[in-house]
Amino acid sequence: TVESLSAGLAFSLFKSDNGLYVAGNNFYGQQCILDNDVGNNVMTPYKLENITSTDVATFEAIKTSSFVMFKDGTVGGCGRNDFGQLGLGVNLNIKLPDRPRAGVGFIPSGLPIIKLGVGPSSESVFFIDSDGDVFATGLNDRGQLGVGDNENKNLLTKVNFDDDVKVKLISASGDHALSG
């Protein structure tokens, strides 16, 4: 039984009671598949290796990248990274990284992330920590990250709200973000 799903541009992620599955386009490695024989298009649901449904708190697809938030508080990403949307400090696509948990590259933040803020057309990502603070990475050409400039970020950068604002939800689009 499919418990939840998320779709990016031409690809999908599915969580069932026995694992995390992917289907569709994988040109940028956005499906975190370790098997080189799979190719750029996955025509039927493909189960990711080494990820059990009990490990995954949530997952999200953006335009051409994927993010998995694990129950232990770590977050990983794979796929297109030309704007730094994976938050790894580089702007290289992560297709088949040599990392644990089916190729999901862990974001080097050390933050207790409790929620992801994304959108299917977004090339930016927001992370909310347990204190309600927001961190952003990725495309920022129109200032959509809210970090005070319009330079793309490839590391998690704090979004400074007024002192009394604690964010519970945030969503990203191609050129703007909404929070609540």
C-alpha positions as CSV (number, residue, x, y, z in Angstrom):
1,T,0.0,0.0,0.0
2,V,1.3,3.4,-0.9
3,E,1.4,5.6,2.2
4,S,2.7,8.8,0.7
5,L,4.1,10.3,-2.5
6,S,5.9,13.3,-3.9
7,A,6.4,14.3,-7.5
8,G,9.1,16.5,-9.1
9,L,9.5,17.3,-12.8
10,A,8.9,14.0,-14.6
11,F,9.7,11.7,-11.6
12,S,8.0,10.5,-8.5
13,L,8.8,9.1,-5.0
14,F,6.5,6.6,-3.2
15,K,6.6,5.3,0.3
16,S,5.0,2.0,1.1
17,D,5.1,-0.2,4.2
18,N,8.1,-2.0,2.8
19,G,10.3,0.8,1.5
20,L,10.8,3.8,-0.6
21,Y,10.2,3.5,-4.4
22,V,11.0,5.8,-7.3
23,A,9.8,6.0,-10.9
24,G,10.3,8.3,-13.9
25,N,13.2,10.4,-15.1
26,N,16.6,10.0,-13.4
27,F,18.8,12.2,-15.7
28,Y,20.3,14.1,-12.8
29,G,20.4,11.2,-10.3
30,Q,17.3,12.6,-8.5
31,Q,16.1,9.1,-7.7
32,C,19.2,8.2,-5.5
33,I,19.6,4.9,-7.3
34,L,22.9,3.1,-6.8
35,D,22.4,0.6,-9.6
36,N,24.2,1.9,-12.8
37,D,22.1,-0.5,-14.9
38,V,18.8,1.3,-14.2
39,G,19.4,4.2,-16.7
40,N,17.9,7.6,-17.1
41,N,14.2,6.5,-17.1
42,V,12.7,4.1,-14.6
43,M,9.5,2.8,-16.1
44,T,8.2,0.8,-13.2
45,P,8.5,1.5,-9.4
46,Y,12.0,0.7,-8.3
47,K,12.7,0.0,-4.6
48,L,15.7,1.9,-3.2
49,E,18.3,-0.3,-1.5
50,N,19.1,0.0,2.2
51,I,16.1,2.3,3.0
52,T,13.3,0.9,5.0
53,S,10.0,2.7,5.5
54,T,10.6,2.7,9.2
55,D,13.8,4.7,8.7
56,V,12.0,7.5,6.7
57,A,10.2,10.3,8.5
58,T,9.3,12.1,5.2
59,F,10.6,12.7,1.7
60,E,10.1,15.4,-0.9
61,A,10.8,15.9,-4.5
62,I,11.6,19.3,-6.0
63,K,12.0,20.1,-9.7
64,T,15.0,17.7,-10.4
65,S,16.2,16.7,-6.9
66,S,15.0,14.6,-4.0
67,F,15.3,14.9,-0.2
68,V,14.8,12.2,2.5
69,M,14.4,13.1,6.1
70,F,15.2,10.2,8.3
71,K,13.7,9.5,11.8
72,D,17.1,9.9,13.3
73,G,17.0,13.6,12.3
74,T,19.4,13.5,9.4
75,V,18.4,14.7,5.9
76,G,19.9,13.6,2.6
77,G,19.6,14.8,-0.9
78,C,20.4,13.7,-4.4
79,G,20.0,14.9,-8.0
80,R,20.4,18.2,-9.7
81,N,22.6,20.6,-7.7
82,D,23.6,23.4,-10.2
83,F,22.2,26.1,-7.8
84,G,23.5,24.4,-4.6
85,Q,20.0,23.1,-3.8
86,L,21.4,20.0,-2.1
87,G,23.2,22.1,0.4
88,L,26.5,20.2,0.1
89,G,28.8,23.2,-0.4
90,V,29.4,22.4,-4.1
91,N,27.3,22.9,-7.2
92,L,27.8,19.4,-8.7
93,N,25.0,17.0,-9.5
94,I,24.9,14.0,-7.2
95,K,24.0,11.0,-9.3
96,L,25.5,7.9,-7.6
97,P,27.3,9.1,-4.5
98,D,29.3,6.6,-2.4
99,R,27.1,7.2,0.6
100,P,24.9,5.1,2.9
101,R,21.2,4.8,2.6
102,A,20.7,4.2,-1.1
103,G,22.8,7.1,-2.3
104,V,21.2,9.9,-0.3
105,G,24.0,12.4,0.3
106,F,23.7,13.8,3.9
107,I,23.6,17.5,4.2
108,P,26.4,18.7,6.5
109,S,24.3,20.8,8.8
110,G,24.2,19.1,12.2
111,L,20.8,20.7,12.8
112,P,17.9,18.9,14.3
113,I,15.6,19.3,11.2
114,I,12.0,18.6,11.8
115,K,10.4,19.8,8.5
116,L,11.3,20.3,4.9
117,G,9.9,23.2,2.8
118,V,9.8,22.5,-0.9
119,G,7.7,22.7,-4.0
120,P,7.5,20.7,-7.2
121,S,8.8,23.5,-9.4
122,S,11.4,24.7,-6.9
123,E,15.2,24.7,-7.1
124,S,15.4,25.9,-3.5
125,V,14.9,24.0,-0.3
126,F,14.0,25.2,3.3
127,F,14.7,23.3,6.5
128,I,13.0,24.0,9.8
129,D,14.8,23.0,13.0
130,S,13.2,22.1,16.3
131,D,13.5,25.7,17.5
132,G,11.4,26.9,14.5
133,D,14.4,28.5,12.8
134,V,14.6,28.3,9.1
135,F,17.6,27.5,6.9
136,A,17.6,27.7,3.1
137,T,19.8,26.6,0.2
138,G,19.6,26.7,-3.6
139,L,18.3,29.1,-6.3
140,N,18.0,32.7,-5.0
141,D,18.1,34.8,-8.1
142,R,15.0,36.8,-7.0
143,G,15.7,36.8,-3.3
144,Q,13.3,33.8,-2.8
145,L,15.4,32.4,0.0
146,G,14.8,35.5,2.1
147,V,18.4,35.7,3.3
148,G,19.0,39.4,2.4
149,D,20.6,39.0,-1.1
150,N,20.0,37.4,-4.5
151,E,23.0,35.1,-4.6
152,N,22.4,31.4,-4.9
153,K,23.4,29.4,-1.7
154,N,25.1,26.0,-1.7
155,L,25.2,25.7,2.1
156,L,22.4,26.0,4.5
157,T,21.9,29.7,5.3
158,K,19.8,31.0,8.1
159,V,16.7,33.0,7.2
160,N,16.3,35.8,9.8
161,F,12.8,36.5,10.8
162,D,11.7,38.8,13.6
163,D,12.7,37.4,17.1
164,D,9.2,36.4,17.9
165,V,8.5,34.5,14.6
166,K,8.8,30.7,14.8
167,V,8.0,29.0,11.5
168,K,5.9,25.8,11.4
169,L,5.4,25.4,7.7
170,I,7.2,26.7,4.6
171,S,6.7,26.1,0.9
172,A,9.0,27.0,-2.0
173,S,8.2,27.7,-5.7
174,G,10.4,28.7,-8.6
175,D,10.7,32.3,-7.6
176,H,9.0,32.8,-4.2
177,A,8.4,31.1,-0.8
178,L,5.5,31.2,1.7
179,S,5.7,30.5,5.4
180,G,3.3,30.2,8.3
